[in-house]
Amino acid sequence: MAVNSLQTPFLEERRQEILLLLQEQGRVGVIDLSRRFGVSEVTIRADLQALADERLVVRTHGGSISAEHGIGTLKRDWLHYSRSEAELALMRALKQTLEPKSILNPGKML
């Protein structure tokens, strides 16, 4: 359902709502967001890129996935899209240093 342009949230409000949707759903699509907010797909892509630049989301083909606080198992396979190999190595080293026996959070990256 298209939203009246007068009801369309302003830029920051729209981006905050996108983040909330990602928290709830784990993934969002450009077309769905465009329809939801009544803005163009180009506008949504710009929103998602801005959020990705802030490392709040990870871009995927046709949408984005949320960037977790802490890395568990659900999104570990996509982490290399938003972090360099050096950053991943640092995360592994920190995990090993802080919890060498992996008792508190077994199987999780961080």
ABEGO torsion letter per residue (X at the ends): XBBBAAABBBAAAAAAAAAAAAAAAGBBBAAAAAAAAGBBAAAAAAAAAAAAAAGABBBBBGEBBBBBBEBBAAAAAAAAAABBAAAAAAAAAAAAAABAAGAABBGBAX
